[in-house]
């Protein structure tokens, strides 16, 4: 169960990282390059948002 936005972002980041690793580990990167690129962008955006939330909390 999601308790807050930070936890939701953390769990989403973990899931996306695990999926990307699975794609690479199983040798499907070439076939799924477009999906990998989209996930890389999503991870970057989620990490940026998570950093912003942490900064706002510490301010």
C-alpha positions in Angstrom: 0.0 0.0 0.0 1.3 3.5 -0.9 1.6 5.7 2.2 2.9 8.9 0.5 4.2 10.3 -2.8 7.8 9.7 -1.8 7.2 6.0 -1.2 5.3 5.7 -4.5 8.1 7.3 -6.4 10.7 5.1 -4.7 8.7 2.0 -5.6 8.2 3.1 -9.2 11.9 3.8 -9.6 12.8 0.4 -8.2 10.3 -1.4 -10.5 11.5 0.5 -13.6 15.2 -0.2 -12.7 14.4 -3.9 -12.2 12.6 -4.1 -15.6 15.5 -2.4 -17.4 18.0 -4.8 -15.8 15.8 -7.7 -16.8 15.7 -6.6 -20.4 19.5 -6.3 -20.5 20.1 -9.5 -18.6 17.9 -11.5 -21.0 19.5 -10.0 -24.1 16.5 -8.2 -25.4 17.9 -4.6 -25.3 18.1 -4.3 -29.1 14.5 -5.5 -29.5 13.3 -3.2 -26.8 15.5 -0.2 -27.3 12.5 2.2 -27.7 10.9 1.0 -24.5 14.3 1.2 -22.7 14.7 4.9 -23.9 11.2 5.7 -22.6 11.9 4.1 -19.3 15.2 5.9 -19.0 13.4 9.2 -19.4 10.8 8.2 -16.9 13.4 7.2 -14.4 15.2 10.5 -14.8 12.0 12.5 -14.4 11.0 10.5 -11.3 14.5 10.9 -9.8 14.3 14.7 -10.4 10.9 14.9 -8.8 12.1 12.8 -5.8 15.1 15.2 -5.4 12.8 18.2 -5.5 10.5 16.7 -2.8 13.5 16.0 -0.6 14.8 19.6 -1.0 11.4 21.0 -0.2 11.2 18.9 3.0 14.6 20.0 4.2 14.0 23.7 3.5 
